[in-house]
Amino acid sequence: MLYPIQQMPDDSKVWIYQANRQLTLEEIGEMEQLIEGFVEKWEAHKQSVKGFGGIFYKRFIVLMADESVAEVSGCSIDGSVRLIKEIEQAFDLNFFDRLKITYKITNQLVGSFALSQINDLWEKSSINEDTIVFNNLVQTKGEFEKKWEIPLKDSWLFQKISINQI
């Protein structure tokens, strides 16, 4: 069952999939239909999942599940991964490149870079300790709201910057 994000409890499980490029408005419209259709029929252990699915910053697909009714595991997680793989195929995207880092350029615009470029970007002052990066490892809605968008200095990425650069 599809619910608005505001109605999802703070302990709802979260999955974040980051696209390798910005999505077009046309793609977003089509993807939102696919995501909403999936969440509307999402089941775990033959019970409907109270869920949310949406697109943020023209770059991220975010799925949430309230596990108070039905624990999402195994086949129900596999189903969500199948959805993302189908979207990848249909729109020529990659949602599983964990070595791409996405950061905020403005409140509405995000950019990305390969993890291997972090020291070069730091040296050129393209990023700094206050650059907002996305922590796609958050586990719950509560973490998503408080710890998804964080300053570089508070992220695991900060350790990747050569000490000589700081």
C-alpha positions in Angstrom: 0.0 0.0 0.0 1.4 3.4 -1.0 1.5 6.0 1.7 2.9 9.6 1.7 6.3 9.9 3.2 4.9 12.0 6.1 2.8 9.0 7.2 5.7 6.7 7.4 7.0 6.0 10.9 10.6 7.1 11.8 11.7 3.5 12.1 10.6 2.6 8.6 13.3 0.7 6.6 14.9 2.8 3.8 16.6 1.8 0.6 18.3 4.5 -1.5 19.3 4.0 -5.1 21.5 6.7 -6.7 21.4 7.1 -10.5 24.6 7.6 -12.4 23.1 10.8 -14.0 20.4 13.3 -13.6 16.9 12.1 -14.7 14.8 14.1 -17.1 11.4 15.2 -16.2 9.9 12.8 -18.7 11.9 9.9 -17.2 10.8 10.9 -13.7 7.1 10.9 -14.7 7.4 7.4 -16.1 9.5 6.1 -13.2 7.1 7.5 -10.6 4.3 5.4 -12.2 6.5 2.3 -12.1 7.5 3.0 -8.5 4.0 3.8 -7.3 2.7 0.7 -9.0 5.3 -1.5 -7.3 4.8 0.0 -3.9 1.0 -0.3 -4.2 1.4 -4.1 -4.7 4.4 -4.7 -2.5 4.0 -7.7 -0.3 6.0 -9.4 2.4 5.0 -12.8 3.7 1.7 -12.4 1.8 0.8 -9.2 3.6 0.7 -5.8 2.0 3.6 -3.6 2.9 2.9 -0.1 4.1 5.4 1.7 1.8 6.6 4.8 0.2 8.5 5.3 -3.1 9.7 8.5 -4.6 12.4 10.4 -6.5 14.5 13.0 -4.9 16.8 15.6 -6.6 16.2 14.1 -10.0 18.9 11.5 -9.0 17.7 9.2 -6.2 15.0 6.6 -5.9 14.0 6.1 -2.3 11.9 3.2 -1.1 10.5 2.9 2.5 8.7 0.1 4.3 6.9 0.2 7.6 7.9 -3.2 9.1 5.5 -3.0 12.0 2.9 -5.0 10.0 5.2 -7.1 7.8 9.0 -7.5 7.9 10.5 -6.9 4.5 13.1 -9.5 3.7 14.0 -12.1 1.1 11.6 -12.1 -1.8 10.1 -8.7 -0.9 13.5 -7.1 -1.1 14.3 -9.1 -4.2 11.2 -7.6 -5.8 12.3 -4.1 -5.1 15.8 -4.8 -6.5 14.1 -6.3 -9.6 12.1 -3.0 -10.0 15.3 -1.0 -9.9 17.0 -3.3 -12.4 14.0 -3.0 -14.7 14.2 0.8 -14.5 18.0 0.7 -15.2 17.3 -1.3 -18.3 14.4 0.8 -19.6 16.2 4.1 -19.1 19.9 3.1 -19.6 20.9 4.0 -16.1 23.1 2.5 -13.3 21.8 2.6 -9.8 24.4 0.3 -8.3 27.7 2.2 -8.8 28.8 2.6 -5.2 32.0 4.5 -6.2 30.0 7.5 -7.4 29.6 10.3 -4.8 26.8 12.7 -5.1 26.9 16.2 -3.5 24.8 19.3 -3.4 25.7 22.2 -5.7 22.6 24.2 -4.9 19.4 23.4 -2.9 17.9 21.9 -6.1 21.0 20.8 -8.0 23.3 17.9 -7.3 26.5 16.7 -9.0 28.6 13.6 -8.7 32.2 12.5 -9.0 34.1 9.2 -8.8 35.4 8.4 -5.4 38.9 8.3 -6.9 38.6 12.1 -7.7 38.0 13.2 -4.1 41.6 14.4 -3.5 41.7 16.3 -6.8 38.4 18.0 -6.1 39.6 18.9 -2.6 42.9 20.3 -3.9 41.0 22.5 -6.5 38.6 23.7 -3.8 35.7 22.2 -5.8 34.6 20.6 -2.5 35.3 21.5 1.1 34.5 20.2 4.5 31.1 21.9 4.4 30.1 20.5 1.0 26.8 18.6 1.5 27.2 14.9 0.5 24.5 12.2 0.5 24.9 9.3 2.9 23.0 6.6 1.1 23.8 4.1 3.9 21.0 5.4 6.2 18.8 2.6 7.4 15.6 4.3 8.6 13.3 7.2 7.8 14.5 9.0 10.9 18.1 8.7 9.7 17.1 9.7 6.2 15.6 12.9 7.5 18.6 13.8 9.8 21.6 12.1 8.3 21.1 11.6 4.5 22.4 15.1 3.6 25.5 15.8 5.7 28.6 17.9 5.5 31.6 16.2 4.0 33.5 16.5 7.3 30.8 14.4 9.1 30.8 11.6 6.4 33.0 8.5 6.0 34.3 10.2 2.8 36.3 12.7 4.9 38.8 9.9 5.8 39.4 9.4 2.1 41.0 12.8 1.7 44.8 12.6 1.9 46.0 14.1 5.2 48.4 16.3 3.2 45.4 17.9 1.6 43.7 19.1 4.8 
